Amino acid sequence: MAAVPHITLGRLPLENLRRKPFRTTSLIVVVAILAMAFFGGSILALNLNKGLKSMEERLGADLMVVPSGSQSKAEALLTNGNPNTFYFTNDIGERVQGFDGVEQATEQTYIASLAAECCDEKVQIVGFNPETDFVIEPWIASQYDGTLGKGEVIVGSSINVSADNTIKLYNHVFPVKAQLARTATGLDSSVFISDGTVPDMVSYANKVTTRGTIPDEYADRAVSSVLVKLQPGYSAEQVADEISKSDLKGVGFVYPGGVTSTTKTSLNTILVYVAVFLIVFWALALIVLLAVFSASVNERKKEFASLRIMGATRGMLTRIVLGESALIGLIGGVIGIAVASLVVFPFSGAIGKELELPYLQVGVVPCLLLIVGSLAFAVVTGALASLVSAFRLGRPEAYLTLREGE
């Protein structure tokens, strides 16, 4: 005679779930979708916040002085825009440095490479002065402790570097000294050169094409923007107004703080929508789970009554129901988080491009904490849904409940 398996009170919730596979699967699917939405929405919010912080750190200047009419192109360089070329042809840097409120100023030159055989890919080439720079140099120093020489380049994280550690631009091969960490901004698709390399880069460009490049006669003095760090007590608008009133003509202004503010507004709008969606979805999931658990308890009156007759207390029955809901929450939570991870992590770059906002993946520790929090959220949601049903157990006398189930 086969031995009858011994089922303990602790194992009973699992056995109950096995007896009703369709109901159990339905509940797990609901919890899995909830956990997937919660984990996916939360990781989206964390990545966007990290991307914004990275953008704020990399802007570094209080004011950008650019040629009039090129403000939108300059703003695109700070975010995720297409490569552009624009420039002054005068001694703009020295002039800007002389205005009241300017503590520090540095020049940058922007050259857009071609998407053609002459170049490995279309990128934004940024020429800067290592001696005066206060924006790019601190970022480079975290990855490269050497001095960028003439003819050498440093590339952003999105640039494809050849196996021999070089990149071809305008039919000329440049040695890559370092590749920078990802920032989730347009800088990731940029190539950085010292100002001493700019004339050569302009010469190489003009041998390939004369369209959209800097003429050779301006190669050694073309400046695309002057980045300004202000003295305490001065505002960017105040200094910009002083420059506008001077005899310095043909200038426009970009306020990196304003670009950050606009980005933050867009980010906050997305986060509000995500939060509203999660709250509404959580409420709907809770209602569905509550209805299913209530129906389940009503269907199992005879089962619970039999357990009461055999000596089970109301607390034991409550633990059984809560145990079932906890298992459903745990299994559904693991499945939901796994599915969300398969979407969020492999396609992080595509998500950032689609949102058109700085999007930077958070580290391992925040992800692990969020996974634990999402699992707890799924389990607690399941437990909440079963609490109402659990508290109803045992109120009538056992024999009355048994008769109701007949």
Backbone torsions as a table, in degrees:
resi	resn	phi	psi	omega
1	MET	NA	127.7	-177.7
2	ALA	-65.9	142.2	179.5
3	ALA	-73.7	138.6	177.8
4	VAL	-81.4	124.2	-178.3
5	PRO	-62.4	140.3	-178.8
6	HIS	-88.7	120.2	-179.4
7	ILE	-107.4	120.3	178.8
8	THR	-89.0	169.2	178.6
9	LEU	-63.1	-34.8	179.9
10	GLY	-70.2	-29.9	-178.7
11	ARG	-88.3	-14.6	-175.1
12	LEU	-58.7	-43.2	179.1
13	PRO	-56.4	-41.7	179.6
14	LEU	-65.5	-41.1	178.9
15	GLU	-65.4	-37.7	177.9
16	ASN	-63.2	-40.2	179.1
17	LEU	-66.5	-37.3	178.9
18	ARG	-66.3	-31.2	-177.7
19	ARG	-71.2	-22.9	-178.6
20	LYS	-122.5	70.9	-173.6
21	PRO	-62.1	-38.2	-178.3
22	PHE	-67.2	-48.2	179.1
23	ARG	-62.2	-43.5	-179.5
24	THR	-62.5	-44.3	179.9
25	THR	-63.0	-40.9	179.8
26	SER	-62.0	-43.9	179.7
27	LEU	-66.3	-41.0	179.7
28	ILE	-63.2	-39.4	179.1
29	VAL	-62.3	-43.8	179.3
30	VAL	-61.1	-47.1	-179.8
31	VAL	-66.3	-38.2	179.7
32	ALA	-62.1	-43.5	178.5
33	ILE	-64.1	-40.6	178.6
34	LEU	-63.0	-47.3	179.8
35	ALA	-63.9	-38.4	178.6
36	MET	-62.7	-44.1	179.2
37	ALA	-66.3	-42.4	-178.2
38	PHE	-66.3	-49.1	-179.1
39	PHE	-66.6	-45.5	179.9
40	GLY	-62.6	-43.8	178.9
41	GLY	-65.4	-39.5	-179.0
42	SER	-68.7	-43.1	179.7
43	ILE	-67.4	-33.3	175.5
44	LEU	-61.9	-45.7	-179.8
45	ALA	-64.0	-43.8	179.8
46	LEU	-63.4	-42.2	-179.1
47	ASN	-66.7	-39.5	177.8
48	LEU	-65.7	-41.0	178.0
49	ASN	-64.1	-41.4	178.6
50	LYS	-66.1	-39.8	177.7
51	GLY	-61.5	-40.7	179.1
52	LEU	-65.6	-41.6	178.6
53	LYS	-63.2	-39.8	177.6
54	SER	-63.5	-40.4	179.1
55	MET	-63.4	-43.2	179.8
56	GLU	-62.5	-39.0	-179.5
57	GLU	-68.1	-35.3	-174.5
58	ARG	-84.8	-19.8	179.4
59	LEU	-66.7	-52.0	167.6
60	GLY	70.0	-17.6	-177.2
61	ALA	-113.8	153.9	177.3
62	ASP	-87.7	-23.5	-175.3
63	LEU	-154.0	142.0	172.7
64	MET	-118.3	126.8	174.8
65	VAL	-100.8	119.4	-174.9
66	VAL	-130.9	165.4	175.9
67	PRO	-60.7	142.9	-179.7
68	SER	-58.1	133.2	179.8
69	GLY	92.3	-5.7	-178.8
70	SER	-108.2	15.0	-177.2
71	GLN	-60.0	-42.7	-178.2
72	SER	-65.6	-36.4	177.4
73	LYS	-65.1	-40.6	179.7
74	ALA	-66.4	-40.0	177.7
75	GLU	-63.3	-36.1	179.5
76	ALA	-64.0	-33.4	177.9
77	LEU	-64.9	-30.5	-178.2
78	LEU	-78.9	-19.9	-177.1
79	THR	-113.0	-106.0	-177.2
80	ASN	-136.9	36.9	-175.3
81	GLY	-81.4	176.7	178.2
82	ASN	-77.1	152.2	177.6
83	PRO	-59.1	145.0	-178.4
84	ASN	-141.8	160.0	174.1
85	THR	-127.6	125.5	173.8
86	PHE	-155.4	155.5	-172.4
87	TYR	-164.4	155.2	165.6
88	PHE	-90.9	163.0	175.9
89	THR	-125.3	18.5	179.7
90	ASN	-124.3	-177.1	-177.8
91	ASP	-83.4	58.1	-173.6
92	ILE	-62.2	-36.8	-176.2
93	GLY	-62.4	-48.2	-179.7
94	GLU	-64.1	-37.5	-179.8
95	ARG	-65.3	-46.7	-178.6
96	VAL	-63.6	-37.9	-179.4
97	GLN	-60.4	-25.9	-176.0
98	GLY	-84.0	-6.0	-178.3
99	PHE	-78.4	148.9	177.6
100	ASP	-61.5	140.3	177.8
101	GLY	92.6	-10.9	-179.8
102	VAL	-88.5	113.3	178.3
103	GLU	-85.9	-39.0	-177.1
104	GLN	-150.6	142.9	177.8
105	ALA	-141.5	142.5	178.1
106	THR	-142.2	148.0	-176.0
107	GLU	-99.7	148.1	173.1
108	GLN	-134.3	148.7	177.8
109	THR	-123.7	130.8	-176.4
110	TYR	-112.1	129.8	177.4
111	ILE	-131.5	128.2	178.3
112	ALA	-94.0	121.7	178.1
113	SER	-77.9	170.3	-177.2
114	LEU	-95.7	152.2	170.5
115	ALA	-94.0	77.6	-175.2
116	ALA	-150.1	-176.8	-177.7
117	GLU	-63.1	-22.5	-177.7
118	CYS	-73.1	-15.8	-173.4
119	CYS	-136.0	142.9	177.7
120	ASP	-60.9	-35.9	178.5
121	GLU	-165.2	164.6	178.3
122	LYS	-81.2	119.1	-177.1
123	VAL	-136.7	167.9	173.7
124	GLN	-95.5	119.0	177.3
125	ILE	-93.2	126.1	-176.8
126	VAL	-118.4	114.5	174.6
127	GLY	-94.9	133.2	-178.3
128	PHE	-140.1	162.0	-179.9
129	ASN	-98.4	106.4	-177.3
130	PRO	-59.6	-25.2	-176.7
131	GLU	-76.3	-31.8	-177.0
132	THR	-109.9	-11.0	-173.8
133	ASP	-67.4	136.4	176.0
134	PHE	-126.1	5.7	-177.7
135	VAL	-107.3	-56.7	-175.8
136	ILE	-83.2	-40.2	-173.8
137	GLU	-56.7	-44.3	178.1
138	PRO	-62.0	-35.3	178.9
139	TRP	-69.1	-43.7	178.7
140	ILE	-64.0	-39.0	-177.4
141	ALA	-59.6	-26.4	179.4
142	SER	-73.1	-16.9	-178.1
143	GLN	-117.7	-22.9	-173.5
144	TYR	-145.2	119.3	-175.5
145	ASP	-98.1	6.8	178.9
146	GLY	-92.9	-176.7	177.0
147	THR	-103.8	127.6	-178.2
148	LEU	-72.8	114.5	-177.2
149	GLY	-87.6	174.3	179.0
150	LYS	-66.9	132.5	-179.9
151	GLY	85.0	-0.8	178.2
152	GLU	-102.9	154.6	-178.3
153	VAL	-133.4	157.0	169.8
154	ILE	-123.3	136.5	-172.4
155	VAL	-118.3	154.9	175.7
156	GLY	-74.9	171.5	-173.1
157	SER	-66.5	-24.2	-176.2
158	SER	-89.8	-1.7	-177.9
159	ILE	-81.3	132.9	176.6
160	ASN	-83.8	115.2	-179.3
161	VAL	-98.0	138.0	-179.7
162	SER	-65.9	163.7	-178.3
163	ALA	-60.9	-29.6	179.2
164	ASP	-88.6	15.9	176.4
165	ASN	63.2	47.0	176.9
166	THR	-136.6	168.9	173.9
167	ILE	-141.2	140.3	-178.7
168	LYS	-100.5	125.4	177.2
169	LEU	-133.0	124.1	179.6
170	TYR	54.0	48.0	177.5
171	ASN	63.3	17.1	178.1
172	HIS	-123.6	136.2	-178.5
173	VAL	-94.5	126.8	-179.4
174	PHE	-112.9	134.4	174.8
175	PRO	-72.8	134.9	179.5
176	VAL	-94.4	117.6	-177.8
177	LYS	-84.7	-26.9	-179.7
178	ALA	-165.7	155.5	173.4
179	GLN	-119.1	127.4	-171.3
180	LEU	-83.5	160.1	177.8
181	ALA	-69.0	153.7	-177.2
182	ARG	-68.0	141.2	179.5
183	THR	-120.4	-10.4	-176.2
184	ALA	65.5	26.1	175.3
185	THR	-125.2	-179.9	178.1
186	GLY	-62.3	-18.2	179.3
187	LEU	-64.4	-21.8	179.9
188	ASP	-66.8	-21.9	179.6
189	SER	-107.1	28.9	-176.7
190	SER	-114.4	154.3	173.6
191	VAL	-116.7	128.8	-175.0
192	PHE	-106.8	131.5	178.4
193	ILE	-131.0	156.4	176.0
194	SER	-75.6	160.6	-178.5
195	ASP	-63.0	-23.0	177.4
196	GLY	-70.2	-20.3	179.6
197	THR	-90.2	-14.6	-175.8
198	VAL	-58.5	-48.3	179.8
199	PRO	-57.9	-40.9	178.4
200	ASP	-64.5	-41.8	179.6
201	MET	-62.5	-40.2	177.9
202	VAL	-64.2	-40.5	179.2
203	SER	-64.0	-43.9	178.4
204	TYR	-62.0	-40.1	-178.2
205	ALA	-65.0	-42.9	-176.4
206	ASN	-72.4	-16.8	174.2
207	LYS	-77.5	-20.3	-179.7
208	VAL	-95.9	-42.6	-178.2
209	THR	-157.3	152.2	175.7
210	THR	-108.7	3.8	-176.4
211	ARG	-91.7	121.8	175.9
212	GLY	74.1	17.6	178.7
213	THR	-112.0	176.5	178.0
214	ILE	-88.4	129.0	179.1
215	PRO	-59.3	150.5	-177.8
216	ASP	-58.4	-34.4	-176.5
217	GLU	-68.0	-18.2	178.6
218	TYR	-105.2	6.4	-171.2
219	ALA	-59.7	-36.0	-175.3
220	ASP	-93.9	2.8	179.9
221	ARG	-140.4	4.7	178.8
222	ALA	-72.3	131.0	178.7
223	VAL	-129.2	129.3	-178.6
224	SER	-87.2	-36.6	-179.1
225	SER	-155.2	155.3	172.3
226	VAL	-117.3	118.7	179.4
227	LEU	-93.2	131.2	-171.1
228	VAL	-119.1	132.6	169.5
229	LYS	-107.1	126.5	-171.6
230	LEU	-91.2	154.8	173.0
231	GLN	-74.9	152.9	178.0
232	PRO	-57.2	138.7	179.0
233	GLY	94.2	-6.2	178.7
234	TYR	-110.8	141.4	176.9
235	SER	-101.6	157.2	179.3
236	ALA	-62.0	-40.1	-179.9
237	GLU	-64.4	-38.1	-179.0
238	GLN	-64.4	-47.1	-179.8
239	VAL	-67.3	-40.2	177.8
240	ALA	-60.5	-39.2	179.1
241	ASP	-64.6	-39.2	178.4
242	GLU	-65.4	-40.2	178.7
243	ILE	-66.0	-39.0	180.0
244	SER	-64.1	-33.7	-178.4
245	LYS	-79.3	-12.2	-178.2
246	SER	-81.5	-176.7	178.9
247	ASP	-83.9	7.7	178.0
248	LEU	-81.5	106.2	-172.8
249	LYS	-104.1	164.6	176.3
250	GLY	71.4	31.0	-179.2
251	VAL	-113.7	150.8	173.4
252	GLY	-129.8	171.1	-174.2
253	PHE	-134.4	142.0	172.9
254	VAL	-123.9	133.6	-179.9
255	TYR	-106.9	100.4	-179.2
256	PRO	-53.1	-34.8	177.1
257	GLY	-63.8	-34.2	177.4
258	GLY	-71.1	-37.0	176.3
259	VAL	-62.9	-42.7	177.8
260	THR	-63.2	-41.7	-179.4
261	SER	-63.5	-42.6	178.2
262	THR	-63.2	-43.8	178.2
263	THR	-61.9	-41.8	179.9
264	LYS	-64.5	-37.0	177.6
265	THR	-63.9	-44.8	177.7
266	SER	-62.5	-41.1	179.0
267	LEU	-63.1	-45.5	-179.7
268	ASN	-62.3	-35.8	177.6
269	THR	-62.6	-44.7	178.3
270	ILE	-62.5	-43.0	-177.6
271	LEU	-65.7	-34.4	177.1
272	VAL	-64.5	-45.3	178.1
273	TYR	-60.8	-41.6	179.3
274	VAL	-63.0	-44.3	-179.3
275	ALA	-63.5	-43.8	179.3
276	VAL	-62.9	-43.6	178.9
277	PHE	-60.0	-44.2	-178.6
278	LEU	-65.0	-40.6	179.9
279	ILE	-65.2	-46.5	180.0
280	VAL	-63.8	-44.2	-178.8
281	PHE	-65.8	-39.3	178.8
282	TRP	-63.0	-42.9	179.1
283	ALA	-62.3	-44.4	178.8
284	LEU	-63.6	-42.8	179.3
285	ALA	-63.7	-39.7	179.0
286	LEU	-63.5	-40.9	178.6
287	ILE	-64.3	-43.7	179.4
288	VAL	-62.4	-47.3	-179.8
289	LEU	-63.1	-40.9	179.0
290	LEU	-61.0	-44.4	-179.8
291	ALA	-64.3	-42.5	-178.1
292	VAL	-67.9	-43.6	179.1
293	PHE	-64.7	-39.4	178.8
294	SER	-63.5	-44.3	178.4
295	ALA	-63.9	-37.9	-179.8
296	SER	-64.3	-43.2	179.8
297	VAL	-65.0	-39.6	178.1
298	ASN	-63.0	-39.4	179.3
299	GLU	-68.2	-25.3	-173.5
300	ARG	-104.2	24.5	-180.0
301	LYS	-58.6	-42.7	-177.9
302	LYS	-64.6	-40.2	178.7
303	GLU	-62.0	-47.8	-179.0
304	PHE	-67.8	-35.8	178.5
305	ALA	-64.2	-40.3	178.3
306	SER	-62.6	-40.4	178.0
307	LEU	-65.0	-38.1	177.0
308	ARG	-63.9	-41.7	179.4
309	ILE	-63.1	-35.0	179.9
310	MET	-78.9	1.4	174.9
311	GLY	109.2	1.7	178.7
312	ALA	-69.3	135.4	178.4
313	THR	-84.9	168.0	177.9
314	ARG	-61.4	-36.0	178.3
315	GLY	-63.2	-38.3	177.7
316	MET	-63.2	-44.4	178.9
317	LEU	-62.4	-39.9	178.4
318	THR	-62.4	-41.9	179.5
319	ARG	-64.4	-35.3	178.4
320	ILE	-62.1	-49.4	-178.8
321	VAL	-64.7	-43.5	179.0
322	LEU	-66.5	-34.9	177.0
323	GLY	-63.7	-41.2	177.1
324	GLU	-62.7	-44.5	-178.5
325	SER	-67.2	-35.7	178.7
326	ALA	-65.8	-41.2	177.6
327	LEU	-63.4	-43.1	177.9
328	ILE	-62.3	-43.1	178.6
329	GLY	-63.4	-41.3	-179.0
330	LEU	-67.2	-48.3	-179.4
331	ILE	-65.0	-46.9	178.3
332	GLY	-62.6	-38.5	179.1
333	GLY	-63.5	-44.2	179.4
334	VAL	-62.6	-44.9	180.0
335	ILE	-63.9	-46.4	-178.8
336	GLY	-61.8	-43.6	179.6
337	ILE	-66.4	-38.5	179.0
338	ALA	-63.3	-44.5	179.8
339	VAL	-64.5	-44.6	179.1
340	ALA	-62.2	-38.2	179.9
341	SER	-64.3	-35.9	179.6
342	LEU	-67.6	-19.8	178.6
343	VAL	-96.0	-46.4	-171.3
344	VAL	-71.7	-47.3	-171.7
345	PHE	-77.1	-49.8	-179.3
346	PRO	-66.0	-29.9	-175.3
347	PHE	-107.7	29.6	-178.2
348	SER	-59.0	-44.8	-179.7
349	GLY	-63.5	-41.7	179.8
350	ALA	-65.7	-37.0	178.7
351	ILE	-63.8	-43.9	179.1
352	GLY	-61.2	-41.5	179.0
353	LYS	-66.3	-39.2	-178.4
354	GLU	-67.2	-38.3	-180.0
355	LEU	-75.8	-24.2	-177.1
356	GLU	58.4	38.5	176.7
357	LEU	-134.5	155.5	175.7
358	PRO	-58.4	124.5	-174.8
359	TYR	-137.4	112.2	-174.1
360	LEU	-130.8	125.7	-176.1
361	GLN	-64.9	130.5	178.1
362	VAL	-73.4	167.7	-176.2
363	GLY	-75.6	-178.5	-175.9
364	VAL	-66.3	-44.5	-176.0
365	VAL	-61.3	-50.0	177.1
366	PRO	-59.2	-36.5	179.2
367	CYS	-64.8	-43.2	179.6
368	LEU	-64.1	-42.2	178.4
369	LEU	-62.9	-39.5	179.7
370	LEU	-68.4	-36.6	177.0
371	ILE	-62.1	-46.0	178.4
372	VAL	-62.3	-43.7	179.3
373	GLY	-63.5	-38.3	179.6
374	SER	-68.2	-38.6	176.2
375	LEU	-63.5	-44.4	178.6
376	ALA	-62.0	-39.9	178.8
377	PHE	-61.2	-43.2	-179.7
378	ALA	-65.5	-43.9	-179.6
379	VAL	-65.7	-44.4	-179.8
380	VAL	-64.3	-39.8	177.9
381	THR	-61.3	-44.2	176.9
382	GLY	-62.4	-41.1	179.4
383	ALA	-65.0	-41.6	178.7
384	LEU	-60.6	-41.4	-178.3
385	ALA	-64.7	-29.7	-177.2
386	SER	-93.7	-9.3	-176.3
387	LEU	-61.6	-44.7	-178.2
388	VAL	-59.1	-44.7	178.9
389	SER	-66.8	-38.8	-178.3
390	ALA	-64.0	-40.1	-178.3
391	PHE	-70.3	-22.5	178.9
392	ARG	-77.1	-17.6	-176.5
393	LEU	-68.4	138.2	172.8
394	GLY	83.6	-3.2	179.3
395	ARG	-64.6	-50.1	175.3
396	PRO	-74.2	162.3	173.8
397	GLU	-65.7	152.5	-174.2
398	ALA	-59.8	-43.5	-176.4
399	TYR	-68.6	-30.3	177.0
400	LEU	-67.7	-42.0	178.1
401	THR	-64.2	-38.7	178.2
402	LEU	-61.4	-41.9	-178.9
403	ARG	-67.1	-34.6	177.7
404	GLU	-63.3	-30.3	-177.2
405	GLY	-84.4	-5.8	-179.8
406	GLU	-76.6	NA	NA
